[in-house]
């Protein structure tokens, strides 16, 4: 089966390296479209259907965050940011806008390929509902809203990112290490206590629904489908 994805990157060398690697690694099953500017990338996103979009953040004319925001209004296509912006707030902003992953430059081509293929397989293998539901909690990953018993709950970006991951893995253990990597990134210079602190804030915001988040001693957290 052939897959088509869009690479929006203003650096010609990076476009060529990624395209050549993916074409060779996939044996030609990946068809790669590319765009050099934000405007071009945004227009291609609106005019075409892709299996995945790779987005640089710092682009001429329109940045990657703006493209992601507009794309999420009409599509749940997997989005991966590839960018030189390493700051925690940038990563969290990307997740808050609805991206599926965030990879900082310089990156491993092998790791990027593995992430892309995994995301495509996951998106093709399951039906991604607009609303994620677990017990009394409802989360819209594309509008970035959360409701508990039909009442909207306001969450900070970090707490929203953690809840989204827990809901994606409802009923399964999510380790502290996994949360650290997905929310704060591989280069985060801290310990897993930061996860515990933000889970505490998340529980406080969820009120009675906080009972759905179970602590697995010395391992991580699990979201139950019922209170």
Secondary structure by P-SEA (a helix, b strand, c coil): cbbbbbbbcccaaaaaaaaaaaaaaacccbbbbbbccaaaaaaaaaaccccbbbbbcccccccaaaaaaaaaaccccbbbbbcccccaaaaaaaaaacccccccccccaaaaaaaaaaaaaaaaacccccccccccbbbcccccccccccbbbbbcaaaaaaaaaaaaaccccccaaaaaaacccccccccaaaaaaaaaaaaaaacccccccccccccbbbbbccc
